[in-house]
Amino acid sequence: MKPLRKHLPGGGAQPTIFNDDTVIPGMVKHLGIPIKDARDYSNDGCWETLPQGKTEFAYGHIEVLLSLESLLCRGKSMLNGNPIGPDSGDLSQYDTFDKLFQAFKEQVRDRIDLAVENKLKYYDEVHKIAPVPFFSGIMDDCIKQGKDMTQKGARYRLYAPLITGFSHCIDSLAVIKRVVYEEKKISLEKLAEILKKNWEGEEQFRQYCLNRVPKYGNDDDYVDHIGVDILTWYCDYFDEWNARVDWITFAPGIGTFENYPRLGYVCGASADGRLSQAPIASNYSPSVGMDRSGPTAVLKSATKFDLRRLNDGCPVDIRMSFTDYEENGSRVLKDYIKSFIRLGGNILTISKVSTEVLKAAQHDPVKYNSLRVRLGGLTAYFVQICKPQQDEYIKRTEHGF
């Protein structure tokens, strides 16, 4: 293979890697899809995996970072005091991390139930106002059954509840576990007050939470196992829902698409050191700038959970630059992708662009008008995205080999 060109100011391909060894067995084992149809999967438009030509698909966001905020603020938003979840009671009752963790899961359960119950309640109203006759005509089984796709005409009906804010949530729980319950540096009540004030006057403590407590994406079991615990419980709960409802299948995943600035904008400050209304990380990726142990460590953190259970997908978005070792870049990238597959990865997206080039493009957009980057679910021209998204992209870790 030829060496990768240096800098590529005109843009280049940003590949998305789908791992058949994870996606297909997951559909068969956990969604009950026959192997023939599972092998014929595609993406719904961004990266969501489903049997193509046979599936009615919809998704919803399960904002777990908001669930943690709700727990710390007795069901209210830090930003405006509006209700965002149930009141879990006074924080003084949580004298162990296990009790707090269980209360957090109850907050997430409430958010799941609301999303699922609304989906079930209003499903039969959709065809009355928004049928899709043309789409139904090219979808397997709709014509055979004489039903629109929105009337259960398609062979499969998948609803994907996608976790958002995953990395920030587990990083925040790790901080709470460490500084509140183990080191006893601060009470849970005091931490909640600091977050409500957006870390005002507490920059030294914020830096401690940012830099002295393990973060997801660095192959550190301290934080990664919190994530595994959450995902195990999350998928188990949707197994329960699938056992209760036989006409629609719940296919959990982790995803933000390109909406991570908006999804972060509705969240107050979080215990991992993130400031109020700052963007959250995209999809299943580590928090911005926190993956400091190299790209392989990112994959090892992401694959500690059995990703066959996240049937709708969970992309890890990586930004790389090979300018220092361009002669070996193609070979190393090939080996890296093979490692992703062997470790049981689900979906991997790669943008080959350096921080230097991104900053130059922001300063001189005309010169870099063809530079493309991945935005969680699509490929976009860097100079055409809004400045907050550009700034977030520049802050992402630039991995090299």
C-alpha positions in Angstrom: 0.0 0.0 0.0 1.2 3.5 -0.7 2.0 5.8 2.2 -0.7 8.2 3.4 -0.2 11.7 2.0 0.8 14.4 4.5 -2.0 16.7 5.8 -4.5 16.2 2.9 -5.9 19.8 3.0 -8.4 18.9 0.3 -10.1 16.3 2.4 -10.3 12.5 2.1 -12.3 9.5 2.9 -13.4 9.0 6.5 -14.2 5.3 6.7 -16.9 3.7 8.9 -16.0 0.1 9.8 -18.9 -2.3 10.6 -17.8 -5.5 12.3 -19.9 -8.4 10.9 -18.5 -10.7 13.6 -20.4 -8.6 16.2 -23.3 -7.1 14.3 -24.7 -10.3 12.7 -24.5 -12.7 15.8 -26.1 -9.9 17.9 -29.1 -9.6 15.5 -29.6 -13.4 15.5 -29.1 -14.1 19.3 -30.6 -11.0 20.8 -33.2 -9.8 18.3 -34.3 -13.2 16.9 -33.6 -12.2 13.3 -32.9 -15.2 11.0 -29.3 -15.5 9.9 -30.2 -14.9 6.2 -31.8 -11.5 7.0 -29.1 -10.6 9.5 -26.4 -11.1 6.9 -28.3 -8.7 4.6 -28.1 -5.8 7.1 -27.4 -2.2 6.2 -27.3 1.2 8.0 -30.5 3.3 8.2 -28.8 6.4 7.0 -26.0 7.2 9.5 -24.8 4.0 11.1 -27.8 2.3 12.7 -27.8 -1.4 11.7 -30.9 -3.2 10.5 -32.1 -5.8 8.0 -32.3 -3.7 4.8 -35.5 -3.5 2.8 -37.5 -5.3 5.5 -37.5 -3.0 8.6 -39.6 -0.2 10.0 -37.1 1.7 12.2 -37.3 4.5 14.8 -35.0 5.6 17.6 -35.1 7.7 20.7 -32.4 9.2 23.0 -32.1 8.0 26.6 -30.1 10.9 28.2 -28.3 9.3 31.1 -26.3 12.4 31.9 -29.6 14.2 32.6 -30.7 11.2 34.7 -27.6 11.7 36.9 -28.4 15.5 37.0 -31.9 14.7 38.1 -30.7 12.5 40.9 -28.3 15.2 42.2 -31.0 17.9 41.9 -34.1 16.1 43.2 -35.7 15.8 39.8 -34.9 19.3 38.5 -32.7 20.8 35.9 -29.6 22.7 37.0 -30.2 25.2 34.3 -33.8 26.4 34.9 -35.3 24.3 37.7 -37.8 22.5 35.4 -38.6 18.9 36.1 -36.4 16.4 34.2 -37.0 13.2 36.3 -38.4 11.9 39.5 -37.4 13.3 42.9 -35.0 10.7 44.4 -35.0 12.3 47.8 -32.4 14.0 49.9 -28.8 13.2 49.0 -27.9 12.6 52.6 -29.6 9.2 52.4 -27.0 7.9 50.0 -24.3 6.9 52.5 -22.7 4.4 50.1 -21.9 4.5 46.4 -24.0 1.4 45.8 -27.1 3.1 47.1 -26.4 6.1 44.8 -25.8 3.8 41.8 -29.0 2.0 42.4 -30.9 5.3 42.6 -29.3 6.4 39.4 -30.5 3.3 37.6 -34.0 4.0 38.9 -33.7 7.5 37.3 -32.7 5.9 34.0 -35.5 3.3 34.3 -38.0 6.1 34.6 -36.7 7.7 31.5 -36.8 4.4 29.6 -40.3 3.6 30.6 -41.5 7.1 29.6 -39.9 6.7 26.1 -41.2 3.2 25.5 -44.7 3.8 26.8 -45.1 6.9 24.6 -43.8 4.8 21.6 -46.4 2.1 22.3 -49.2 4.5 23.1 -48.9 6.6 19.9 -47.7 4.0 17.4 -51.2 3.4 15.9 -51.7 7.1 15.4 -48.8 7.6 13.0 -50.4 6.0 9.9 -53.4 8.4 10.2 -51.3 11.5 9.8 -48.0 10.3 8.1 -48.3 7.2 6.1 -45.4 6.3 3.7 -47.0 4.6 0.7 -44.0 4.8 -1.7 -41.6 3.6 1.0 -44.0 0.8 1.9 -44.2 -0.2 -1.8 -40.5 -1.1 -1.8 -40.4 -2.7 1.6 -40.7 -6.4 2.0 -44.1 -7.8 3.1 -46.1 -4.4 3.0 -47.8 -5.1 -0.4 -48.2 -8.8 0.5 -50.1 -7.8 3.7 -51.8 -4.8 2.2 -50.6 -2.6 5.0 -48.5 0.6 5.1 -45.2 0.3 6.8 -46.6 2.4 9.7 -49.4 -0.1 10.2 -47.0 -3.0 11.0 -46.7 -3.9 7.3 -42.9 -4.4 7.2 -41.4 -7.7 8.3 -39.5 -6.2 11.2 -40.2 -3.3 13.5 -37.2 -2.0 15.5 -37.2 0.8 18.0 -33.7 1.8 19.1 -33.3 3.4 22.6 -29.9 5.1 22.3 -27.9 6.1 25.3 -26.5 9.6 25.1 -23.9 11.2 27.3 -22.4 7.8 28.2 -18.8 8.7 28.7 -19.5 11.8 30.7 -22.0 9.9 32.9 -19.6 7.0 33.8 -16.7 9.5 34.2 -18.9 11.5 36.6 -19.9 8.4 38.5 -16.2 7.5 38.8 -15.5 10.9 40.2 -18.3 10.7 42.7 -17.2 7.2 43.8 -13.6 8.4 44.2 -13.8 11.9 45.8 -17.1 11.5 47.8 -17.0 7.9 49.0 -13.4 6.8 48.9 -11.3 9.8 49.5 -14.0 11.7 51.3 -12.8 15.0 50.0 -16.3 16.4 49.8 -19.9 15.5 50.6 -22.3 14.6 47.9 -24.5 17.6 48.9 -21.5 20.0 48.5 -20.6 18.5 45.2 -24.1 19.1 43.9 -24.0 22.7 45.0 -20.7 23.2 43.2 -22.2 21.8 40.0 -25.2 24.0 40.3 -22.9 27.0 40.3 -21.0 25.6 37.3 -17.7 25.1 39.3 -17.5 28.8 40.1 -14.6 29.4 42.5 -13.7 25.7 42.4 -11.3 25.5 39.4 -8.6 23.7 41.3 -11.1 21.0 42.4 -12.5 20.9 38.8 -9.0 20.2 37.5 -8.6 17.4 40.1 -11.8 15.8 38.9 -10.7 16.2 35.3 -7.2 14.9 35.6 -6.8 12.8 38.8 -9.7 10.4 38.4 -9.7 7.7 35.7 -11.7 8.4 32.6 -13.3 6.0 30.1 -11.1 5.4 27.0 -7.9 4.6 28.8 -8.3 0.9 29.5 -8.8 1.6 33.2 -11.1 -0.9 34.9 -12.0 1.6 37.7 -14.2 3.6 35.3 -14.8 1.0 32.5 -16.5 -1.5 34.9 -19.0 1.2 35.9 -19.9 1.4 32.2 -20.1 -2.4 31.9 -22.4 -2.5 34.9 -24.7 0.2 33.4 -24.8 -1.5 29.9 -25.5 -4.9 31.4 -28.4 -3.6 33.4 -29.6 -1.5 30.4 -29.7 -4.4 28.0 -31.2 -6.8 30.6 -34.0 -4.3 31.1 -34.8 -4.1 27.4 -34.8 -7.9 27.4 -37.6 -7.6 29.8 -39.5 -5.2 27.6 -39.0 -7.5 24.6 -40.5 -10.3 26.6 -43.6 -8.2 27.3 -44.2 -6.8 23.8 -44.4 -9.1 20.8 -45.1 -6.8 17.9 -42.1 -4.5 18.2 -38.4 -5.2 19.1 -36.3 -3.0 21.2 -32.7 -2.8 19.9 -30.6 -0.8 22.3 -27.5 1.2 21.3 -25.4 4.2 22.1 -25.5 7.2 19.9 -25.8 10.9 19.5 -25.4 11.3 15.7 -24.4 14.9 15.0 -26.5 16.2 17.9 -23.9 16.1 20.6 -23.7 20.0 21.0 -27.5 20.2 21.4 -27.6 17.2 23.8 -25.0 18.8 25.9 -26.6 22.2 25.8 -29.5 21.0 27.9 -27.3 19.6 30.6 -25.8 21.5 33.6 -22.2 21.0 34.8 -21.2 17.4 35.5 -18.9 15.8 38.1 -16.3 14.8 35.5 -15.3 18.4 35.2 -17.4 19.3 32.2 -18.8 22.8 32.3 -22.5 23.6 32.0 -24.1 23.3 28.6 -20.8 22.2 27.0 -21.1 19.6 24.2 -21.1 15.9 25.2 -18.9 13.3 23.5 -20.2 11.8 20.2 -21.7 8.3 20.3 -19.7 5.7 22.2 -16.5 7.8 22.2 -14.5 8.9 25.2 -15.1 12.4 26.6 -13.3 15.0 24.5 -9.6 15.1 25.3 -9.8 12.5 28.0 -8.5 9.5 26.0 -4.9 10.0 26.8 -3.5 6.5 26.7 -3.5 5.9 22.9 -6.0 4.7 20.4 -5.6 1.0 21.3 -6.6 1.8 24.9 -9.8 3.4 23.5 -10.8 0.1 21.8 -9.9 -1.9 24.9 -12.2 0.3 27.1 -15.0 0.1 24.5 -14.9 -3.6 24.1 -15.1 -4.7 27.8 -18.8 -5.1 27.3 -20.3 -7.7 25.0 -21.2 -5.3 22.1 -23.4 -7.9 20.4 -26.0 -6.8 22.9 -26.0 -3.3 21.6 -27.9 -4.4 18.5 -28.5 -1.0 16.9 -24.8 0.0 17.1 -22.4 2.0 19.3 -19.8 3.8 17.1 -16.4 4.8 18.5 -15.3 8.0 16.7 -11.5 8.3 16.4 -9.5 11.2 15.0 -6.0 10.3 13.8 -2.9 11.8 12.2 -0.1 9.8 10.7 2.2 12.7 9.7 5.0 11.6 12.0 5.1 8.0 10.7 3.5 8.3 7.3 5.5 5.5 5.7 4.1 3.0 8.1 0.7 4.7 8.5 -1.3 2.5 6.1 0.1 -0.7 7.6 -0.5 0.4 11.2 -4.0 1.6 10.4 -4.8 -1.8 8.8 -3.5 -3.6 12.0 -5.6 -1.2 14.2 -8.8 -2.0 12.3 -8.0 -5.8 12.6 -7.6 -5.3 16.4 -10.9 -3.5 16.5 -12.5 -6.6 14.9 -10.7 -9.1 17.0 -11.6 -7.4 20.2 -15.3 -7.5 19.3 -15.8 -3.9 18.3 -19.2 -2.9 16.8 -18.7 0.2 14.7 -15.6 2.4 14.2 -15.4 5.7 12.4 -12.0 7.3 11.6 -11.2 10.9 10.6 -7.6 11.4 9.3 -6.9 15.0 10.1 -4.5 16.8 12.3 -5.2 19.6 14.8 -2.9 21.8 12.8 -5.0 21.4 9.7 -8.3 21.9 11.6 -7.1 25.2 13.1 -5.9 26.4 9.7 -9.2 25.5 8.1 -11.0 27.5 10.8 -8.8 30.5 10.1 -8.8 30.2 6.3 -12.1 28.4 5.3 -11.7 29.2 1.6 -8.4 27.3 1.3 -9.9 24.3 3.1 -13.4 24.3 1.7 -13.2 20.6 0.7 -11.9 19.3 4.1 -14.4 16.6 5.4 -14.8 15.2 8.9 -17.1 12.7 10.6 -19.9 14.2 12.7 -21.2 11.2 14.7 -23.4 10.0 11.9 -22.4 11.7 8.7 -19.5 13.2 6.8 -19.6 17.0 6.7 -17.4 19.8 5.3 -15.5 21.2 8.2 -15.8 24.8 7.2 -19.6 24.5 6.9 -20.3 23.3 10.4 -21.0 25.8 13.3 -18.1 27.1 15.3 -19.1 25.3 18.5 -18.8 22.0 16.6 -15.6 23.1 15.0 -14.1 23.9 18.4 -15.2 20.6 19.9 -13.6 18.8 17.0 -10.4 20.6 17.5 -10.3 19.6 21.1 -10.6 15.9 20.4 -7.5 13.9 21.0 -5.3 13.6 17.9 -4.2 10.0 18.0 -1.0 8.9 16.3 1.1 5.8 16.2 
